[in-house]
Amino acid sequence: MSQAQIGSVNSSFVSVIDKVSAIVHKITGNRLGEKQAYMVETRVKKRMMELGIKEAADYLKYIDQHLENESGILVGLITTHHTFFFREFPHFEILKKMLPDLVNQAKKRGEKSLKIWSSACSKGQEVYSLAMFFEYYLGEIDPTMSYKILGSDIDVESVKIANNGVYHQNEIKEIPMNFLGNHWARGTGDISMYAKVKSTIKSKCEFRPGNLLKINEIVKNDKFDVIFCRNVFIYFESYQVEQITKDLMSHLYPEGIFFSGISEPLSGLKLEVSSIGPSAYKMKSAMVNSTVSNGTIVKPGSIVINKSTTEIYKVMCVDDSPSIITLLKRVLTKEHGFEVVATAINGMDAMEKLKHQKVDIITLDIHMPEMDGISYLEKNFSKSHPPVVMISSASRTDSDVAMKALKLGASDYVEKPALNNLEERGEEIRTKLRSVAQDYNRKPVITSFDKENQQHFTISNPDKKMRVILASISDLPRLKAFFSNIDGVQPSTIIFFEGHGEILEAFVKEHSKDFNKEVIFLDTVEKKFEQNKIYFTDFKSNFSNINKKFASFPCSILVFGNISTHSAKMVSEWRNVQLLLEDLGEKSNKVHPLMSFSSDVVPATSFSYMSCRYLSMK
């Protein structure tokens, strides 16, 4: 291991990393270098914790004593990589364009099924993505043609997971709705947060363990129309990549298509292939006067670029969160085929801007002032309206407003992540926007997955829960809006005001009729707060006492605007709560004294939804 590597990981682990890397390389051919050192360290530490081993030297001895069994486990730990459904969506766009040609070639051979091989399938997401893709498009081209997909991976445990076909609902929600269809069943009881693949696509998928250095042991003499080998070549030397690719393509029909990872192009290798798109290839021998689906004659060595991967979609982003707008602009760039040409802070603003700006697709928030996303769809959505993808803080799996949006015409739904990981979710957002824009002629279908998840929040035991709001007198209109958006039985809500002690009681008397619940001025802390009532009180006088008295209650704390450093310190000491901060824009958010303690940062219009959701789950 190099000095650079030693400096980047725990020095006591250098010998362990070297030994583990050597074992994995010997078995799989994967070359683990400096970039993978930290990954190896963290995964090996997790394994040591499972075994109850604390010292690196003791684990080295354990490896020697259990070499055969531990080697297999290490291969699984190190070679299992992060993946997700419909990863690198441009490949699916290319496949869509080439599908008619693949069907024609298969029929000429007398085949009734296309054969696809995912040769580094990990836990199966790529295989089931392909199955949903073919289920969606193949029938339109030829209803008599079916498909068979083989998934293989060196990690036996990953293959078992793939074959089982059970995934957390958070993964299923990332699938574009047009592909999702009715292919997934939601779990019940203890497994309600999981979904299992249905036989509609599972019956056409097969999984086998297999080593890319021993390809013939996996498939023998089988041939395929499409082979995927993505996001695994980074772990091999160039000569190994060249040999593996040759071996894989020896199992490809002459007119077949080979895909490597977007970041793993095959240029510079001695391969008889021609590029037909980003990391998508055909054999040079098949490129002579080959006709792709748009009628273009392709000459040897030429490049076919799928138009959909280079077309720029014009987007309007409708959201009252300045931070979300900023981050969406980072995600939806020309580099990825998008341009944000307009933004709007609510539905009314969007209506006005659409009069002067033509867009291809709209992202739409739900909770916004003046006109929210649901009201906008009710008033404006029609067949001629640009397609809409919801990007909202409302959870798709437990919110009736999400279902309303889909019923009113929205084509897909993305759950707005926390501000600190929106960019990580960028590929899901881009994939869903591209999928919707390209297939907008199809009527959106509300899936069984979404129907099963529809529900309305009910807060149980409200007398044993609490909501706390920190606001100023100038926030009165937004406080009214907050309470107008919540219904049903609610826990008591205490609104703290800072610096208004002398005038607060008169203020409450003047405005108590503005709220849809009983409003009470709180001078001293009562023994018990009553549900469905709102209490106005001075922060300095009562916050500490209320915190001490009700610290054990599940509590949702909402902070409108900014807050003094002194008050922030007191709020931060209230443990085990949901702490929501109003989104004031990226710069203001970064210096907010409660930022490091917050559960999330969202527009104030999302407070009612997120607070009710949290309290209903406690």
PEPEHU-V777995 format. One record per residue. N is the residue number from 0. RES is the residue in one letter. PHI is phi as a letter, one per 30 degrees, with the letter a starting at -180 (none if undefined). Layout:
BEGIN
n->(N | N)
res->(RES | RES)
phi->(PHI | PHI)
END
This chain:
BEGIN
n->(0 | 1 | 2 | 3 | 4 | 5 | 6 | 7 | 8 | 9 | 10 | 11 | 12 | 13 | 14 | 15 | 16 | 17 | 18 | 19 | 20 | 21 | 22 | 23 | 24 | 25 | 26 | 27 | 28 | 29 | 30 | 31 | 32 | 33 | 34 | 35 | 36 | 37 | 38 | 39 | 40 | 41 | 42 | 43 | 44 | 45 | 46 | 47 | 48 | 49 | 50 | 51 | 52 | 53 | 54 | 55 | 56 | 57 | 58 | 59 | 60 | 61 | 62 | 63 | 64 | 65 | 66 | 67 | 68 | 69 | 70 | 71 | 72 | 73 | 74 | 75 | 76 | 77 | 78 | 79 | 80 | 81 | 82 | 83 | 84 | 85 | 86 | 87 | 88 | 89 | 90 | 91 | 92 | 93 | 94 | 95 | 96 | 97 | 98 | 99 | 100 | 101 | 102 | 103 | 104 | 105 | 106 | 107 | 108 | 109 | 110 | 111 | 112 | 113 | 114 | 115 | 116 | 117 | 118 | 119 | 120 | 121 | 122 | 123 | 124 | 125 | 126 | 127 | 128 | 129 | 130 | 131 | 132 | 133 | 134 | 135 | 136 | 137 | 138 | 139 | 140 | 141 | 142 | 143 | 144 | 145 | 146 | 147 | 148 | 149 | 150 | 151 | 152 | 153 | 154 | 155 | 156 | 157 | 158 | 159 | 160 | 161 | 162 | 163 | 164 | 165 | 166 | 167 | 168 | 169 | 170 | 171 | 172 | 173 | 174 | 175 | 176 | 177 | 178 | 179 | 180 | 181 | 182 | 183 | 184 | 185 | 186 | 187 | 188 | 189 | 190 | 191 | 192 | 193 | 194 | 195 | 196 | 197 | 198 | 199 | 200 | 201 | 202 | 203 | 204 | 205 | 206 | 207 | 208 | 209 | 210 | 211 | 212 | 213 | 214 | 215 | 216 | 217 | 218 | 219 | 220 | 221 | 222 | 223 | 224 | 225 | 226 | 227 | 228 | 229 | 230 | 231 | 232 | 233 | 234 | 235 | 236 | 237 | 238 | 239 | 240 | 241 | 242 | 243 | 244 | 245 | 246 | 247 | 248 | 249 | 250 | 251 | 252 | 253 | 254 | 255 | 256 | 257 | 258 | 259 | 260 | 261 | 262 | 263 | 264 | 265 | 266 | 267 | 268 | 269 | 270 | 271 | 272 | 273 | 274 | 275 | 276 | 277 | 278 | 279 | 280 | 281 | 282 | 283 | 284 | 285 | 286 | 287 | 288 | 289 | 290 | 291 | 292 | 293 | 294 | 295 | 296 | 297 | 298 | 299 | 300 | 301 | 302 | 303 | 304 | 305 | 306 | 307 | 308 | 309 | 310 | 311 | 312 | 313 | 314 | 315 | 316 | 317 | 318 | 319 | 320 | 321 | 322 | 323 | 324 | 325 | 326 | 327 | 328 | 329 | 330 | 331 | 332 | 333 | 334 | 335 | 336 | 337 | 338 | 339 | 340 | 341 | 342 | 343 | 344 | 345 | 346 | 347 | 348 | 349 | 350 | 351 | 352 | 353 | 354 | 355 | 356 | 357 | 358 | 359 | 360 | 361 | 362 | 363 | 364 | 365 | 366 | 367 | 368 | 369 | 370 | 371 | 372 | 373 | 374 | 375 | 376 | 377 | 378 | 379 | 380 | 381 | 382 | 383 | 384 | 385 | 386 | 387 | 388 | 389 | 390 | 391 | 392 | 393 | 394 | 395 | 396 | 397 | 398 | 399 | 400 | 401 | 402 | 403 | 404 | 405 | 406 | 407 | 408 | 409 | 410 | 411 | 412 | 413 | 414 | 415 | 416 | 417 | 418 | 419 | 420 | 421 | 422 | 423 | 424 | 425 | 426 | 427 | 428 | 429 | 430 | 431 | 432 | 433 | 434 | 435 | 436 | 437 | 438 | 439 | 440 | 441 | 442 | 443 | 444 | 445 | 446 | 447 | 448 | 449 | 450 | 451 | 452 | 453 | 454 | 455 | 456 | 457 | 458 | 459 | 460 | 461 | 462 | 463 | 464 | 465 | 466 | 467 | 468 | 469 | 470 | 471 | 472 | 473 | 474 | 475 | 476 | 477 | 478 | 479 | 480 | 481 | 482 | 483 | 484 | 485 | 486 | 487 | 488 | 489 | 490 | 491 | 492 | 493 | 494 | 495 | 496 | 497 | 498 | 499 | 500 | 501 | 502 | 503 | 504 | 505 | 506 | 507 | 508 | 509 | 510 | 511 | 512 | 513 | 514 | 515 | 516 | 517 | 518 | 519 | 520 | 521 | 522 | 523 | 524 | 525 | 526 | 527 | 528 | 529 | 530 | 531 | 532 | 533 | 534 | 535 | 536 | 537 | 538 | 539 | 540 | 541 | 542 | 543 | 544 | 545 | 546 | 547 | 548 | 549 | 550 | 551 | 552 | 553 | 554 | 555 | 556 | 557 | 558 | 559 | 560 | 561 | 562 | 563 | 564 | 565 | 566 | 567 | 568 | 569 | 570 | 571 | 572 | 573 | 574 | 575 | 576 | 577 | 578 | 579 | 580 | 581 | 582 | 583 | 584 | 585 | 586 | 587 | 588 | 589 | 590 | 591 | 592 | 593 | 594 | 595 | 596 | 597 | 598 | 599 | 600 | 601 | 602 | 603 | 604 | 605 | 606 | 607 | 608 | 609 | 610 | 611 | 612 | 613 | 614 | 615 | 616 | 617)
res->(M | S | Q | A | Q | I | G | S | V | N | S | S | F | V | S | V | I | D | K | V | S | A | I | V | H | K | I | T | G | N | R | L | G | E | K | Q | A | Y | M | V | E | T | R | V | K | K | R | M | M | E | L | G | I | K | E | A | A | D | Y | L | K | Y | I | D | Q | H | L | E | N | E | S | G | I | L | V | G | L | I | T | T | H | H | T | F | F | F | R | E | F | P | H | F | E | I | L | K | K | M | L | P | D | L | V | N | Q | A | K | K | R | G | E | K | S | L | K | I | W | S | S | A | C | S | K | G | Q | E | V | Y | S | L | A | M | F | F | E | Y | Y | L | G | E | I | D | P | T | M | S | Y | K | I | L | G | S | D | I | D | V | E | S | V | K | I | A | N | N | G | V | Y | H | Q | N | E | I | K | E | I | P | M | N | F | L | G | N | H | W | A | R | G | T | G | D | I | S | M | Y | A | K | V | K | S | T | I | K | S | K | C | E | F | R | P | G | N | L | L | K | I | N | E | I | V | K | N | D | K | F | D | V | I | F | C | R | N | V | F | I | Y | F | E | S | Y | Q | V | E | Q | I | T | K | D | L | M | S | H | L | Y | P | E | G | I | F | F | S | G | I | S | E | P | L | S | G | L | K | L | E | V | S | S | I | G | P | S | A | Y | K | M | K | S | A | M | V | N | S | T | V | S | N | G | T | I | V | K | P | G | S | I | V | I | N | K | S | T | T | E | I | Y | K | V | M | C | V | D | D | S | P | S | I | I | T | L | L | K | R | V | L | T | K | E | H | G | F | E | V | V | A | T | A | I | N | G | M | D | A | M | E | K | L | K | H | Q | K | V | D | I | I | T | L | D | I | H | M | P | E | M | D | G | I | S | Y | L | E | K | N | F | S | K | S | H | P | P | V | V | M | I | S | S | A | S | R | T | D | S | D | V | A | M | K | A | L | K | L | G | A | S | D | Y | V | E | K | P | A | L | N | N | L | E | E | R | G | E | E | I | R | T | K | L | R | S | V | A | Q | D | Y | N | R | K | P | V | I | T | S | F | D | K | E | N | Q | Q | H | F | T | I | S | N | P | D | K | K | M | R | V | I | L | A | S | I | S | D | L | P | R | L | K | A | F | F | S | N | I | D | G | V | Q | P | S | T | I | I | F | F | E | G | H | G | E | I | L | E | A | F | V | K | E | H | S | K | D | F | N | K | E | V | I | F | L | D | T | V | E | K | K | F | E | Q | N | K | I | Y | F | T | D | F | K | S | N | F | S | N | I | N | K | K | F | A | S | F | P | C | S | I | L | V | F | G | N | I | S | T | H | S | A | K | M | V | S | E | W | R | N | V | Q | L | L | L | E | D | L | G | E | K | S | N | K | V | H | P | L | M | S | F | S | S | D | V | V | P | A | T | S | F | S | Y | M | S | C | R | Y | L | S | M | K)
phi->(none | d | d | d | d | d | d | c | b | e | d | d | c | e | d | d | d | d | d | d | d | d | d | d | d | d | d | c | i | d | c | c | c | d | d | c | e | d | d | d | d | d | d | d | d | d | d | d | d | d | d | i | c | c | c | d | d | d | d | e | d | d | e | d | d | b | e | d | d | d | d | d | d | d | e | d | d | d | c | d | c | d | b | a | d | h | d | h | e | e | d | d | d | d | d | d | d | d | e | e | d | d | d | d | d | d | d | d | d | i | d | c | b | d | c | b | b | c | d | b | d | h | c | j | d | d | d | d | d | d | d | d | d | d | d | d | c | d | d | d | d | a | d | d | c | c | a | b | b | c | c | b | a | d | d | d | d | d | d | d | d | d | d | d | i | c | b | d | e | d | d | d | d | d | d | e | d | d | d | e | h | c | c | b | c | d | d | b | i | d | c | d | d | b | b | c | d | d | d | e | c | d | d | c | b | b | b | b | d | a | c | d | d | b | d | d | d | d | b | h | c | d | b | b | d | b | b | c | b | c | h | b | d | e | c | c | d | e | d | d | e | d | d | d | d | d | d | d | d | d | c | c | e | e | c | d | b | c | c | c | d | e | c | b | d | c | d | j | c | d | b | d | b | b | d | c | l | e | h | b | b | b | d | e | d | d | d | d | h | d | c | c | d | c | j | d | d | c | c | e | i | d | c | c | c | d | e | d | d | c | d | c | c | d | b | c | c | c | a | d | c | d | d | d | e | d | d | d | d | d | d | c | c | d | e | c | j | b | b | d | c | a | b | b | c | a | d | d | d | d | e | d | d | d | d | c | b | d | b | c | a | b | c | b | d | c | d | b | d | i | b | d | d | d | d | d | d | e | d | c | d | a | d | d | d | e | d | b | c | d | b | b | d | d | d | d | c | b | b | d | d | d | d | e | d | d | d | d | k | d | d | a | b | b | d | d | d | d | e | d | b | d | d | d | c | e | d | d | d | d | d | d | d | d | d | d | d | d | b | d | d | d | d | e | c | d | d | d | e | d | d | d | c | d | a | b | d | b | c | d | h | d | d | c | b | a | b | b | b | c | a | b | e | d | d | e | e | d | d | d | d | e | d | d | c | c | b | i | d | b | d | d | b | c | c | c | c | c | i | b | e | d | c | d | d | d | d | d | d | d | c | d | d | d | c | d | b | d | c | b | d | c | d | b | d | d | d | b | c | c | d | i | c | c | c | c | a | d | d | d | d | b | d | d | d | d | d | d | d | b | d | d | d | e | b | c | c | c | c | d | i | c | a | d | d | d | d | e | d | d | d | d | d | d | d | h | b | d | c | c | c | d | d | c | j | e | d | d | d | d | c | d | d | c | e | d | c | d | d | a | b | b | d | e | d | c | e | d | d | d | d | d | d | d | d | d | c | c)
END
